[in-house]
């Protein structure tokens, strides 16, 4: 285990986030993801924010070996405006005591409103295109324009529609399409709206949702404990689809793997797998991949870890 403080810092992918310039009332969240890199379970005792401009929540307080979770920071754009910032402190009490500080900041514009406050795709099945619309309202000059919309991800298509000007207000209807090329996992992105403003030209609009694979495998992480060299153990994997499917191939990138999956189409497959410990003492990790005929060849993976005992 690393030093008393560094072990906790190393689990976090990033520890700072700038929400940028955002509209009043918009929904702004950021997931500070971290992974338990250690053999011991990690436990979060509590977490706090230094100011009311940002609240936080825990996706999990108990995190097992190699599991990933997140601290979710929510920027308060409804009651505040202008420049805001906070320090989020996460207190760990297991396996050792440590504190991790996460920094957030942003600028809340009072003259721009999004309705709804973010692009909410909700739960989407992998390979399914979905559309959502957002009303952008600007109070001020009638010549205000949105000139471009940018994204770091190529699976969003954005269209500006129905620009209207009424009594000192400019409205846009923003149509956002999630294409069928989006990969599985959480959506926690931002669209950058480039405006005609001389200052603060860019506005950030949050995009949230979850793309669910039509195929799941349980457990996704298989910890087999300590085995002697050459010792074998058999476990069952539960492979489930959203419709009947066939397993085309089941293989591992490691040695000492054997399995005989069923050949017929089912919505749920119980697949026995046998793992044999290698001759070299220490940690042995391998990934089992299940290839199916779902959605053009959907796959699922299970990571298997064992500790090979030294020879007596």
N, C-alpha and C positions, 0 to 999 in steps of 0.2 A: 504494500500500500504506500502511496506517495505521502508527502509531508502533511502536517496537520491541516493546512489550509489548501494547498495546491491540489489535493486529490479531488476536492469539490469543484474548483474552478475548471479543471480539465474535462469535466462531464458536459459543459455547456458549449454549444457550437458558436453562439454569439452572446455577448453580454451588454450590448448597447443597441438602441434602435431610435431612429429619427422618423417620426410620423410625417414630417415635412409640413407643408401648408395644407390645411384641411378645412372643409366647410363646417359651418355651425350646424350642430345636430347630426352630423355624419357619424356612422358607426366605425370606430377605429380600434382594431385589436391587433396584437402581435403575440405570437407564440414563441417564447424563449425555450427552445427544445434542448433537452439534455438526455444523455444515455448513461445508464449505470454500467461503467466499464469494469466493475470489480466482482469478485466472487460473492462477497457479502451483500445482503439486501441493504438498500439505502432508504432512509426514512427522513421525511421533511417534518420537522416539529411544528413550524409555523412560518408565515411570511407576512411582511407588512410593506406599506407604501409610505413615503415621506410626505406626501401631500394629497389633497383631494382631487387633483387633476388626473390621477391615474389610480384605478382599482386593479386588484389582481385576484386570480383564482388558481387553484391547483387541479390539474387533471387527475393526478394521483399523488398520494402522500407516501405510499410504500412502493418502491420500485425494485423489482427483482433483477438478477444478473442479466445483462444485455438488453433489458427492456428500455424503451424510449417513452418519454412523457414530456410535459411542457408546463411552464408557468405562463398563464395567459394574462397579458396586460391590456386593460381597456382604458382608452383615453376619453376623458370627460369633455365632450364637445357641446353638451347641451346647456350647461350653466356657466361656462367659462369662455373667455376669448383672449386673443393675443398670445404672446409667448408663454409656454408652460413647460415644466420639466419636473421629473421625480426620480428618486432612488428607490428601487425595490430591493428589499433585503430578504433573502431566503435562509432560514436557519435549519441546518441539518443536525440531528442528534445520533444518527446511526449510519455507518459503523463507528464514526467518530464525530465529534462536534466541530462544526465549521459554519462560516457565513459566506454567502455569495451575494455580491451587489450587482444589480442590473440597472442600467440607466436608460431613461426614455425622455424624449423631448418632442416639441412640435409647436406649430403656430396655428391658432384657430381664427379663421376669418368670419366676422359677423355679417358680411354682406352677401355671402353665398350659402345656399341651402340645397341639400340633396333630399329627395323624397322618393323611395325610402333612403335611409342613411347609408346604405351600402348595397352592393349587388349580392343578393342571397340566392345561391343556386340550390341550397339544401342538399339532400342525398340524391345522387345521380348514379345510375347504373353505368358501368364502364361501356364506352362506345355509343352512348346516347347523346345526341346534340340537344341543347337546352337554350332557351332565350329568356332574358329578363330585361326590364326597362326601368330607367331612373329619370325622374324629372329634376333638371338642374335649374335653379332660380337665382338670378343675380339682381340685387337692388342697386340701381345707380344709372350710369350712362347708357343711353339707348344703343350706342354703337359697340357695346361690349360683345365680344365673340369668343367662341371656343374654336381654335384654329387647328388643333390636332389632338389625337388621343393616342398615347403610347403605352406599351406594355412590354415587359421583359419576356413574356411567354407567348409563343406563337399559336397557342390553341384558343385565343380569344379573338373574336371578330367584333368590331365596334362600329356603329353607324349613328351619325347625328341626324335627327329628324325634327321637323315641326318647330323651327325657330319662330318665336312670337315676341313682339314688343308691345307692352301695355303699361301706360302710366308710370314710367320710371322703373320698369322691371323687364328683364329679358329672360325668357324661358326656352329651354331646350329639352327635347325628349331624346334620351340616350338609350340606344338599344345595344345590349351586350349579348353576344352569342358564344356559348361554350361548344367547341367543335367536338366531333367524335374521336379526335386524336389525343385528347387529354388523358394522361396516365392516372392510375389509381392513387388514392391518397387524399390528404386534406388540401383544400384550396385556401390559401391565406396570402393573397396577392394584392397589388394595387395597380389601378389604372392612373396614368398621369395625364391630366387634362391641361393642355397648353392654351392659355388664353391671351387676349390682347392687352392685358394689364401691363403698364410700364414697369411696375414692381410686382413681385410675387406672381410671376406669370404662370407658375405650375400649381395645379390643385391635385390632390390625391383622393381617389375614390377606392374604398376597400372592396375586395372581392372575396367571398367566403363560400364554403361548401365542402362536400366530401364526395369523392368519386369512389364508389364501391365496386370491387371486382365481383364478377358473377361467380367466382370460385374462391373458396376459403379452405384453409387447412388448419387442423387443430390436433395437437399444439403446434404453434409456429416456431416455438423454441423448445427443444427436448433436451433436458439435463439428465444424463444417465448416471451421474455420480462416479465413484471409483470402481475401476475394473482391473483385474490382473491382465497381463499381456496374454493375448490369445483368447481371453474370455468373451463369450457372446451373450447378448441380451436381445430379447424381442419385445417390441412395443407396437401398438396399433395407432395409425394415423387416421383421423376422420377427415375425409375430403368431401366437401359439400358444394353443390352448384345450385343455380337458380332455375335449372331445368335438367332433365336427364342428360347425361354425358358419358363418354367413354374415356378411359385413361389410355392414351396412346403410348406413353413411355414414362417410366419411373426410374430415375438414375441418381447417382451421388458423385460428387467430385472427390470423394475420399476412398480409401481402401477399406475392405472388410464390410461391404454392404451387400445385402441380398433381400429380394422381395418378389412376390408373385401377385400383382394386382389383378382384380377381376376383369374380365374381358367384355362384359355386357354393359349396356347403358343404364345408369341409375342417377338419381339426384344425390344420393349419399353413398360413398364407398368407405368401408372399413378395411384399411390396407395394413396388413402386418409387415413390419420391417425388422430385419435382424442386423445388428451392428456388432462387429467383432473388433476388440481392442487391438491396436498395433503392438509391435515389440518395443518401441521406444517409449520410455517413461515420460510423463508430462501430459499437458493438455492436448487432446485430439479433437479437432473441430472439422465437421464436414457439412455440406449443404445438400439436402435431398430436394430434387426438382421433379414436380409432377406436370407432365404435358398432357393436355386434353384437347378434345375437338370442340370446346366451347368458344364462341365468339372469335372464330378464326385462329384458334390455337392458344387459348388462355392457359397460363401456367401458375403454379403455386409453389412456395418453397418452405422448407422446414430446416432450421439450423440445429444440428446435433452436437452436443459437447459431452465429452467424457474425460476423466482423469485416469491415465494409465499408471498403475502402481509400479514403483521400482521393483526389479527382481530381487528376491530375498538373498 
